[in-house]
Amino acid sequence: MTVDELIEKLKALPGDMEIQVMTSEGDGPNDIVQLSRGSWGYPVEIDTAGLHDDDIAEEYWEQDQEFLQDDENGKIAVLVIW
């Protein structure tokens, strides 16, 4: 879903309605505590000098991608709930 699509869906609701978030497991309701922008990526850049493509792929495979907050240039909008 894009931000424009979300805005259109929200426009159909009364402006004074509260928003609560439920997880896919049915947990909640959860409060929205922050709206952030960012992207998914690797937290540490790997030095690829002298590594074969297979070795580079293995180095990245062993890392977990994380949400990297970037409120100015982020390509993904994220609602942070608590």
MOGI-V982844 format. One record per residue. N is the residue number from 0. RES is the residue in one letter. SS is DSSP state (a for helix, b for strand, c for the rest). PHI is phi as a letter, one per 40 degrees, with the letter a starting at -180 (NA if undefined). D_FIRST is the distance of its C-alpha to the first C-alpha in whole Angstrom. Layout:
BEGIN
n->(N	N)
res->(RES	RES)
ss->(SS	SS)
phi->(PHI	PHI)
d_first->(D_FIRST	D_FIRST)
END
This chain:
BEGIN
n->(0	1	2	3	4	5	6	7	8	9	10	11	12	13	14	15	16	17	18	19	20	21	22	23	24	25	26	27	28	29	30	31	32	33	34	35	36	37	38	39	40	41	42	43	44	45	46	47	48	49	50	51	52	53	54	55	56	57	58	59	60	61	62	63	64	65	66	67	68	69	70	71	72	73	74	75	76	77	78	79	80	81)
res->(M	T	V	D	E	L	I	E	K	L	K	A	L	P	G	D	M	E	I	Q	V	M	T	S	E	G	D	G	P	N	D	I	V	Q	L	S	R	G	S	W	G	Y	P	V	E	I	D	T	A	G	L	H	D	D	D	I	A	E	E	Y	W	E	Q	D	Q	E	F	L	Q	D	D	E	N	G	K	I	A	V	L	V	I	W)
ss->(c	c	a	a	a	a	a	a	a	a	a	c	c	c	c	c	c	c	c	c	b	c	c	c	c	c	c	c	c	b	c	b	b	b	b	b	b	b	b	b	b	c	c	c	c	c	c	c	c	c	c	c	a	a	a	a	a	a	a	a	a	c	c	c	c	b	b	b	b	c	c	c	c	c	c	b	b	b	b	b	b	c)
phi->(NA	c	c	c	c	c	d	c	c	c	c	c	c	c	c	c	c	c	b	b	b	b	c	c	c	g	c	h	c	b	c	c	b	a	b	b	b	i	a	c	a	c	c	b	c	c	c	c	c	g	c	c	d	c	c	c	d	c	d	c	c	c	c	c	c	b	c	b	c	a	c	c	b	d	c	b	c	b	c	c	b	b)
d_first->(0	4	7	8	6	7	10	11	11	13	15	16	18	21	21	23	21	21	17	18	16	17	17	16	20	20	22	22	21	20	21	18	21	19	16	16	15	16	15	17	20	24	26	29	29	32	35	35	38	41	38	38	34	34	35	32	30	32	32	28	28	30	27	24	21	20	18	20	19	20	19	20	19	16	13	11	10	12	13	17	18	22)
END
